[in-house]
Amino acid sequence: MAQKFFEIIPPGTRFPFVRTAKYFIGLSFVLIVISIATMVYNYSTRGTALNFGIDFAGGSSIRLQLAADKEVPIQEVREALDAAGFEGASAVTVPDADNQIMIHVKDVASIDMATAKGCEEAVKAYPKAKLKRPMSYQDGTSKMFFVFDSPPVYSELEELLAKAGCEGKVDKGTGKQDEYPVELSLVGIGAKVQEEINKAFGAGTVQSIVKSETVGAKVGSQLKADGVKSLLYALGFIFLYVMLRFDLRFAPGGIIALAHDAFITVGAFALTWKEFNLQTIAALLTIVGYSINDTIVVFDRIRERVALSRDTPIDETTDIALNETLSRTILTSGTTLLVVLATWALGSGTIKDFAFALMIGIVVGTYSSLFIACPIFLWVNRRFYGGEGHLLNAEAAAAPVDAGTVLAAENAEVDEATGRAIGDLRAEAAAKAEAQEHVNEIEGAKGQGVGSEDGDEPAKASRRRRRQRPSS
């Protein structure tokens, strides 16, 4: 009894991918329009198209753990921050944590250069230790460095700097053996936010600072530009790979499908107003890599099928190739999606948003390989190559070629080479037969000796008959 295996896609399935592609292209068009409209709406109402994290927008992000016995309305937290001078601050509850809030403010843990110079002048007047060299401080950073000729009293120096406007914690720095370096860590925005909330709602409202991050505006702009460049470089190199590995006509479909996947994923972040940060860029690059892998498998099967079925219309051959890879596509994408769904359901924080991006990207990337990349390949093949295969030279282009067949020129070259080889074999066989016949004549003459003229006639006639061969 033959063993039967479970198959998701039964053998002989012939789903009309090429004929139904227009419906999925229409769906993609609708999703792209929704994404653009959402970004425009966000920009007009919120001032930015995406909910950029501090990685890109700059500022500070503070995650606070509130006391279990304190119930503070989130709207009142926003009002308290506005009253404290944190203009444009946002506060949201953390959905996957117990009694935690996430606060974003535009302020950073740094001081301006004028204040820094005032603090340096105050340190120069410190009587117990003298500065050996000028203070080291960069605008936008949260630390100041001093080098003294003798050890200062840290508590006194900390108080002196606080009065000058540089509030923070003084610690021992690192330097040469005969020097006394001091490092001032400016009070972070997290500590200031904690202090203001405790003032507004009572001492002990904030139990602890879970996480506090600060990024300067210049650094955020640079990170945003670098993120866009990384995506463009990835798309460009993938275009070159597909063009060199397969054919130029395959490359546009692959790149358009990748850009389609990335843009719709970004649109999902705009629609849900999830934070768009460096982790999201990493997710987009992962989606691009996953999607092109699936597209390459499909392209490879199409190329293989077209080479085996030269006389079949290319649309039909493409349909056959897509159906043959359908089982593999569903199994690979399905198992990957299960893992991502589990990560999204059980994860928290940035890993949850990362899994959300992958979840959207896998679904969109799977159908784009079938319904976006392949139809574009067929359109490019018809529009720029007349439905033929590789580029034809002038002589081959003038010869009649079946429309819809790929590699026709290569097929003609193979047939011509085969004809030449057969002609050479025939000529070689004829030469061998003639040489063998000549040898037989010589041996026959030796055996008969020299006879009469009458006796020679039959031998001569026989030799003449043997020389007569059918021409080929």
BELKADA-V717581 format. One line per field, one symbol per residue. ss: DSSP state (@ for helix, = for strand, . for the rest). psi: psi as a letter, one per 30 degrees, with the letter a starting at -180 (. if undefined). A space follows every 10 residues. Layout:
ss: ???
psi: ???
//
This chain:
ss: .......... ......@@@@ @@@@@@@@@@ @@@@@@@@@@ @@@@@@.... ==.@@@@.== ======.... ...@@@@@@@ @@@......= ===......= =====..... ..@@@@@@@@ @@@@...... =....=.... ..======.. ...@@@@@@@ @@@....=== ==.......= ======..@@ @@@@@@@@@@ @....===== =====.@@@@ @@@@@@@@@@ @@@@@@@@@@ @@@@@..@@@ @@@@@@@@@@ @@@@@@@@@@ @@..==.@@@ @@@@@@@@@@ @@@@@@@@@@ @@@@@@@@.. ...@@@@@@@ @@@@@@@@@@ @@@@@@@@@@ @@@@@@...@ @@@@@@@@@@ @@@@@@@@@@ @@@@@@@@@@ @@@@@..... ...@@@@@.. .......@@@ @@@@@@@@@@ @@@@@@@@@@ @@@@@@@@@@ @@@@@@@@.. ..@@@@@@@@ @@@@@@@... ..
psi: kkkkkkkejk kgkikieeeg eeeeeeeeee eeeeeeeeee eeefeffkel iklfeeflak kkjkjlkfgk jjkeeeeeee eeffgikgkk klkjfgljhk kkkklfllil lleeeeeeee eeefgkffkk kfllkjkkkf lgkkklklfl kljeeeeeee eeffgikakk lkakalegli kkkjjkklee eeeeeeeeee gkkgejelje kkkkkleeee eeeeeeeeee eeeeeeeeee eeeeedlefe eeeeeeeeee eeeeeeeeee efhlkjaeee eeeeeeeeee efeeeeeeee eeeeeeefif gkkeeeeeee eeeffeeeee eeeeeeeeee eeeeefllbe feeeeeeeee eeeeeefeee feeeeeeeee eeefgggabl kkleeeefkk kkkfkkheee eeeeeeeeee eeeeeeeeee eeeeeeeeee eeeeeeefaj aleeffeeee eeeeeffjkk k.
//
